[in-house]
Amino acid sequence: MRLVARLAVGSAVRAAFLVGLFVLFGISGSMSGAELILLAAVVGVSLPIGVLLGFLAARRIWLKGMPARFYRRRPAYFWWPILILFSVFGYRALDLFPLRIVAASTLGGLGLMATIALGMVLFERRADCRLSVARDPAFFERWVEYRVERRHESTAR
């Protein structure tokens, strides 16, 4: 499956969620005008950084996979315990911080994640290639393979 197309669907969902959260914070009345300006500034700064991170991630995959046209690595399972612990105990940690800090960091993170696919699209157009991903079909994957294909290359499939 094409890597950028797969990430674009997630980016569209994150962007819709980002807009929805921003509207929710705006109409809820729990934040003043200065805090909403802070949220808009955080989102405005995080969007170009997300494009840059997506461009650099695609470039890294391209550099590692270009001679052999594929790059295989082990999946990152070390994040699972962190996500499980945060989902179980994270709501208690949110009480330690004010709402404006939690809202700004959430919207900033969503802004980063929403624009990573755009950076990858820019790299694909610049390098004239397509990035795709193939995974091990097992539930706990043993490997993830990234493939680099020339855009105008005809291959028999």
N, C-alpha and C positions, 0 to 999 in steps of 0.2 A: 504494500500500500504506500502511496506517496506520502512522504513525511510532512510536507508543508500543508497538503490538503487535510491531513489528519489533525494537525495543530490548528489549522484555520477554523475548524468547527469549534474547538475548545476556546479559541480566542474570541469568536463571535459570542459565545455564551458568556464568557467573562466580561466582554465589553457591555453586553446587555445588563448583566448583573451590576457592573460598575455604574452605569447610568441610573439604574433603578435605585441603588444605594444612595447615590448623590441626590436624587430627587426625594427619596425618603428622608434623608437628613435635612433637606431644604424645607420640606413642608411639615415636618414633625414639630417644629417650633422649639426643639430642645437645644438648638445651637443659634448663636447670634450671628450677625452679619460678618463680623471679623473672623469667626471660626469657619464660616462657609468660604470666605476668601482664602483662608489657610488651606482648606480642603481642595479648592480649585487650583491653588499653587502647587500642592503636592501632586495632584494628578497631572498637571501641566509639565512638571519636571520628570515624572516617572514615565510618561509616554515615549519621549525620545530615548531615554535610557533603555527601555524595553526593545525598541527597534535596534539599537546598537548591540544589545546582548544577543538578540536573534541573529543578527548579521555575523557576529563573532562566533556563535555556536555553529552556524552553518559552515562558516569558513574552516572551523576546526575539524568538522566531520569531513569536509572536502579535502583538506590537507592530509588527514590520516588515511582516507580511502582512495586517493587519486591514483597512485601507481597500480594498485591491484583492482581498483574500482569497487572495493568493498572494505568495510571496517567492522570487525566483530569484537564485541566486549561482553563482559558479564553484566547482568542487570544489577541495579543498585537496591538491594534489599535492606540495607542498613537504615533506610528512612522509615521503614514500617514500625519499629518499636517507638520511634520518636513521635510519629503520627498517632499511634494508639495512645501513648501517654498524654499527648496534648489533647486528644479528643476526650479522654476520660477526666483529666485534671485541669485542662486549659481554661475552663469557664471560671474556675476559682482564681486563677492568675489575672484574669481580666478585671476583677474587682479592685486590683491594686493600682490600676492606671485610670486616669480620667478619660471620659468619653471622647474628647477631642483627639487625644493621642491614639487611642484604639481606632477611631474612625479614620484618622489620617494615615496610619500605617496600613490599615486594611485597603483603603482606596489606592494607596501608592503601590501596594503589592498587586492588586488587581490591574492597575494601569500597566505595570511591568509585564504581567502575564498576558494581557490582552494584545500587546503589540509585538510579541516575540515572533509570531508567524509572519508579520509584515517585514521584519528584518530578514527572515529567511527567504521570503519571496524576492526581496531586493538583491540578495546574494545570488539566488538562482538565475535571475535575469542578468546580473553582471558577469557571472562565470559561465553562462550558457550551458547549464547543467540541470539535472533533476535529482533530488535527493529522495530516496525511498527507504523504508524500514521493513525488515522481515524479522519475525520473532519465532522462537521455539514454540510449538503448539501446546506444550505441557502447561499445567496450571502454574507451577513454579518454574519459570523459564531458566534455562541454563545459559542462554546467550541471546543477544540482540545484535542483529546485523544491519548496518547502514550501507546502502548501495548508492553509488554515484554513476549516473548515466548522462551521456551527452544529450542535449535537447533534440537535435535534429538527426540523431543516429537511428537507423532502422535495424531493429533486432527481431529475430524470429522468436515468437512466444507461443 
